Structure formats: C-alpha cells, structure tokens
Amino acid sequence: MNPWLHQTVVCIFVRCPVPGRVKTRLARDLGDEAACDLYRAMVADLIANVLACGMPLFLCHDGDSADLPPEWVAAAATVIRQEGDTLGERMRAAFENAFAAGAGGVILTGSDIPGIDAALLRSARQSIERHAVVFAPALDGGYCLVASRKDSFKTIIFRDIPWSTPHVLEMTLTTCSVHGLPYALLEPCRDIDTLDDLSAYCRNPSASAPVTNAWLTTKGLLPSHH
C-alpha cells in the first residue's frame, strides 16, 4: 500500500551540495565552501519544517543522488531526479511524477528560502482545497512555492513564462486568470541568492530556521542575541 496515496506531499528542488556548484552568486562574497555550508543549513531547516507538518517529502535533485547528504535522503519518502531543460519543464515533471506516484496534492518549493516554515506549508495545504493553484510570492518578482491538487492541476501555468525575470509571478497569475484557474497567494518569502538577500534576511531572521541562524551567528553575520 502506498503510504502517501491521496496525501499532499512536499517536493523540494535541491541541488547536490558541492562547493562551487551551489549558491554561486553568494560564493563570490562568501567563498565556495561557506556558500555551500549555508545552503546545507537552509535545506536542513526546510526538511525539518516539512517533517514538522507531517507531509511526505519528495526530494527532487539536479544531479547524482550519490552526492546527496545521507540525512536528506533518510528524511525523504522518495528521491527523484529533476527532468527537463527549463525550470518550467522541471516543475511540471515534478508535479506529474508525484501525482503518478499517488499524491493527491503537491506543494513544490525551492530550497534556499529560510522563511518557508511549517505554518506556511500547512497554509498551502489548506489553500489548495479551495483554489486550483497556490503561490507564495518571492520578493524578486517570482514565486518560491507553488501548490495544486491532482484534480485541478494544469500544466499551462508553467508554459511561456520568462523564468529568472521579475515578471514570473505577474505573468503566471495572468495565465491563471486567462484560463479561469482560481488562485491564492500566501505570505511572500525571500530566497537567498545574493549578499544583499542575506543581509536583508539577517535583519529579520526566521524563527523556524535554527540551523541557518546558528551558522550565520558563527560567521558573525547574525548577532547572537537575535
């Protein structure tokens, strides 16, 4: 019997944490090793928040699963490789693969967003009961979480979107409106791509990211009394 049959699952897009291959923009300021360590800390916090809300974790990685930390693999209900050339193709494949595996709903997130906590994930799960698709906006004009139910999922939301531009969310919502897909927006979050992003995060750290915050504190980037 499939343990996640008809359940809502959380798919996380992760990169294999290899110095020099993750968080390359941050690495220009922090160095390859430190940027990779920070990335591992952010993923650890996100996995803990997924487990805290009791939803099965699907780990969608971008390389060789042998490069994934064993504790990430141990936390996951399943580990699958991302498929597709564009971000839109990879997201569509993640939804379709999870539904094919028996999931009733999917919440898909990136892995460099310390603001995604158990409360936000629960809110996404509740929202897809009432809306065809749910987004958590990113502060850069994109989104850092997208969720849908199997019976309301439409691949059109991932088509003809100018990925990696400030217009991603705006154009996606236009697509939803044109195709009659009711959507909901959750709290906006900040993904950590640049030193400016990191500085902004350190001014308002998430209480649900203790591993990230501890790492930032040891580096002197976050005051120890935060």
N, C-alpha and C positions, 0 to 999 in steps of 0.2 A: 504494500500500500504506500502510495506516495505521501510522505509526511507533510508536504506543503500543498497538497491538492486543494484548489479553490481559494487558498490563502493569498493575501497580499504579501509580496516579497520585496525586499530592498536590493536592487542591483547597484553596486558601486563600481564605477570605472576607475581602475587603479593602473598605475604604471609600475613595472618592476623596479624596486628602489635600488638603482645602480648609479653611483656618483657620476655626474657628467651627463646623465640621460634624463634626470628629473629636475623640475624647477630650474631650468637653465637660465631664465631671466633673473631669478633670485641669486643663482650661483655666481653671477657677475659681481655681486656685492658681498655675498656670504662665503663664497668658495663652494666647490662641488660637494665636498664631504658634509659640510654644515647644511647646505640646502637639502641634501638627501636625508640627513638626520631629522631635519624639521619635517620633511614630507612623511617620513615613517611615523613621527609623533602625531601628525594630523590624521593619518589613516588609523592609527591605534585608537584615537579618540572617537573617530567616526564609527569604527567597528563596535566599540563599547556602547555607543548610543544606539546602534541598530539592535544589539543584543538586549539592551535595557528595555526596548519596547516589544521584544518578543517576536519580531518578524524574522522569517528565514532570510539569510544573507546569501546573495549570489555575487560572487567576486568575478568581475569581468576584467581580465588583464590584457595587456597590449603586447606581450612577448612570450617568453618561455616560462611556463608555470614553475619550472625548477628554480627560477630566480625569485620566486615569491617567498617572503618570510614564512616559516612554518606556522607561526602563531596566527597569521592571516588565514592561511589555508584551514587550520584547525577550527577557526570560528565560522567558516563558511558552510552553508548547506550544499553548495556546489561551486565549482570553479570552472569558468568558461573563458575561452579566448575571444576577444573582440573581433568582429568580422566587418569588413567594409573599408572603403578608401576614405570617405569623408566622415566627419562627425555625425552628420545626419544618418548615413548608412549604418554606422556603428550603433547609434541609439536605436534605430528601427530594428536591427538584428537582435539587440539585447531584449527588447520587448517581445519580439516574435519568438525568440528561443525560450524565454521564461514562460510565455503562455503555452508554448508547445510542451513544456515540461509539466504543465498542470497548474500554474499560478493563475489565480483569479484576478489579481491586480498586480501592478508593478509600480514601484517608486524607484526612479533612476536618479542617482546623484553623482557629482564629481567627488573627488577625494581630497581636495585642498581647501575645504570650507569649514573652518572650526565652528561656525555658527549653526551648522546643521546638528541639532540635538534631538533627543528622544521626543521632546514635545512637538517639534516641527514635523518629525516623521509620523507621529500619531495624528497630527492635524492633516497631513497629506492623505493618510489612510481614510480618515473620516470624510474628507472633501471629495474623494473620488466616488463616494456613494451617491453624491448629489450632482456631480459635474462630470462631463465627458473627459476633461483633462485639467490637470492642476499644475501650476508652476510656482516655484519660489524664485523671484527675480534676483539677478545678480546686480551689483551696483555699477557694473561696467556696461549695462545695456543688454546683457544676455540673461540666461537663467541657469541656476545651479541645481535645480531639482525639477523633474517632470514626472507626472504620475497619471496613470489611466487604468481603467478596468478592461478586462478582456472583451467584454460586450460593447464597449464604447470606444475602443482604441482605433484610431485612424492614422495610417502611415503618412497622410498628406501633411501632417504637422512638421515633418522632417524634410519636406521637399522644397527646393528652390529658396533656401534660406542662406543669406550671406554670412556663413559662420565666421567667428572671430572678428566681428564688427560690432559697433554699438547699436546696431539695428536688429539684432537677432530676436529679442523678445517682441519688439514692436511688430515686426513682420510676421512672427509666428501667431500673435494674437489676431492680426488681420486675417491670416489664413483661417483661424478658428471661426472668426465672425462670418467670413465669406461662405464657409462650409457648414454653418449652423451648429458648431460644436460649443456647447456651454462650457466656460472655463472659470476657474477660480485662481486667485493669486494669494500666496502665503506671504509671510514676512520676508522682506528682502535680506539677502546674505552677501557677504563679501568673500570672494575667492582670493587666495593669497598667491599672486603671480609676481609681484614686484616688491621692492623695498618700501615703496610708498604704501602699498596694500598692507604690508607687515607692520609698518609704523602706525597706520590707522587702526589695525587690529589691536596693537599693544595699548592704544589709548582706551579701548573698550573691549577687553578680552571676554571671551565666553566662559561662563562658569562651568559649562559642560565639556570643556577641553583641557582637563588637568594635565595630561601628558605634554601637550603642546605648550601650555603655560609654564610647566616646570622646566622644559627645555629652554624656552625664551628667558626665563629667570636666570638659569645657569649661565646664559650668554650675556647677561646684563642688559637685555633688550626690554625686559618687563620688570618693573620694581617688585621686590619680594613681598611687599605689603599689598599687592593688587587685590 
